[in-house]
Amino acid sequence: MEARIVIEKLMQAANSVYDEREARNVVAVLMEDLFGFHLGGSSENRMIEVDDSILDHLIKRIENKEPPAYISEISYFYNLVFKVTPDVLIPRPETEELVYLILEQNNSLKQHVLDIGTGSGCIPITLKKLRPNWHVHAIDISEKALAIAKQNAKKHQTQINFLRTDILDSAFAEQQLPKMKIIISNPPYIPLREKELMPESVLDFEPEIAYATPNDNPHVFYKAISQFAGRQLEKNGKLYFEINEFHANDIYEIVENAGFSQIEIMKDLQGKDRMLKAVYL
Ligand SMILES: C[S@@+](CC[C@H](N)C(=O)[O-])C[C@H]1O[C@@H](n2cnc3c(N)ncnc32)[C@H](O)[C@@H]1O
């Protein structure tokens, strides 16, 4: 089918659910990720291999407002391509900033590094790619998320020690893992009662297990991970959290109560309190 016709059909679907600018973005991303076609760059007479049934299916997914990353199964993180499906959170730019901070603050010497709640594996795989000497470990409770993370690790030819475990019951992780120099986590942090404030595209498609926490204990993951990190880090080991800007003070207190020092809260590029770093002396 001619690219021009595919674009027209996708545009029509996108215009029915998005404003003009977003519709164009969605179509541009899908044309590029699915067909390697650059809107405005490639000739629209070019032929694209797609049959009617695939195109209809694509149109339905656009009309359902499914995030383009799930439709194409592609997400970019730190200039690397990651497979994503509705079993994993779509990596966010804020998390790239956390990875940037970790790389900037830590040298390339051999050390054990652990990512808790790894999802697509974007954090450990990027770290391993850029710090090949590190021994990188990653855990998640979701078997399905780990399956995607393992595919991503293979695609990027990175050796990561993946472990399925529940961090709220950390005895197994403590038995299985060595002492760490760095522990990182972007854990679930949205109390269920705040769900209505989230965009539909998250609520309808992203896995609830990746973002939701109980109303009566919204910081349960920060508490459990800080305590676990206090036991699992070497002396002078570092803890890095991605945080919600509205709860920075509470999380600071949780980390302090778990025995950490040199606690710093850092802002993301949008000026929001987004990252926390602490040291276990
Ligand atoms: C906010 S997502 C972060 C995903 C990825 N690290 C990222 O930054 O894109 C949180 C992850 O924690 C995992 N998770 C939720 N509950 C967990 C638990 N009890 N133990 C371990 N992992 C858990 C979810 O499956 C999800 O992959």
The ligand as a Tripos MOL2 file, in Angstrom:
@<TRIPOS>MOLECULE
LIG
   27    29     1     0     0
SMALL
NO_CHARGES

@<TRIPOS>ATOM
      1 C1          7.0410    2.3940   38.5650 C.3       1 LIG1
      2 S1          7.3990    0.7900   37.8760 S.3       1 LIG1
      3 C2          9.0890    1.0390   37.4090 C.3       1 LIG1
      4 C3          9.5020    0.2620   36.1960 C.3       1 LIG1
      5 C4         10.9040    0.6600   35.6510 C.3       1 LIG1
      6 N1         11.9150    0.5470   36.6700 N.3       1 LIG1
      7 C5         10.8880    2.0800   35.1060 C.2       1 LIG1
      8 O1         11.4330    2.9690   35.7780 O.co2     1 LIG1
      9 O2         10.3380    2.3030   34.0240 O.co2     1 LIG1
     10 C6          7.4930   -0.2200   39.3330 C.3       1 LIG1
     11 C7          7.8210   -1.6950   39.1390 C.3       1 LIG1
     12 O3          7.7570   -2.3270   40.4360 O.3       1 LIG1
     13 C8          7.2410   -3.6390   40.2960 C.3       1 LIG1
     14 N2          6.6670   -4.0680   41.5770 N.ar      1 LIG1
     15 C9          5.4330   -3.7890   42.0800 C.ar      1 LIG1
     16 N3          5.2740   -4.3680   43.2770 N.ar      1 LIG1
     17 C10         6.4370   -5.0270   43.5570 C.ar      1 LIG1
     18 C11         6.8900   -5.8210   44.6560 C.ar      1 LIG1
     19 N4          6.1020   -6.0440   45.6930 N.pl3     1 LIG1
     20 N5          8.1390   -6.3440   44.6120 N.ar      1 LIG1
     21 C12         8.9520   -6.1200   43.5390 C.ar      1 LIG1
     22 N6          8.5650   -5.3810   42.4630 N.ar      1 LIG1
     23 C13         7.3410   -4.8330   42.4760 C.ar      1 LIG1
     24 C14         6.2150   -3.5250   39.1770 C.3       1 LIG1
     25 O4          5.9520   -4.7720   38.5810 O.3       1 LIG1
     26 C15         6.8830   -2.5010   38.2470 C.3       1 LIG1
     27 O5          7.6200   -3.1500   37.2440 O.3       1 LIG1
@<TRIPOS>BOND
     1     1     2 1
     2     2     3 1
     3     2    10 1
     4     3     4 1
     5     4     5 1
     6     5     6 1
     7     5     7 1
     8     7     8 2
     9     7     9 1
    10    10    11 1
    11    11    12 1
    12    11    26 1
    13    12    13 1
    14    13    14 1
    15    13    24 1
    16    14    15 ar
    17    14    23 ar
    18    15    16 ar
    19    16    17 ar
    20    17    18 ar
    21    17    23 ar
    22    18    19 1
    23    18    20 ar
    24    20    21 ar
    25    21    22 ar
    26    22    23 ar
    27    24    25 1
    28    24    26 1
    29    26    27 1
@<TRIPOS>SUBSTRUCTURE
     1 LIG1         1 GROUP 0 **** ****
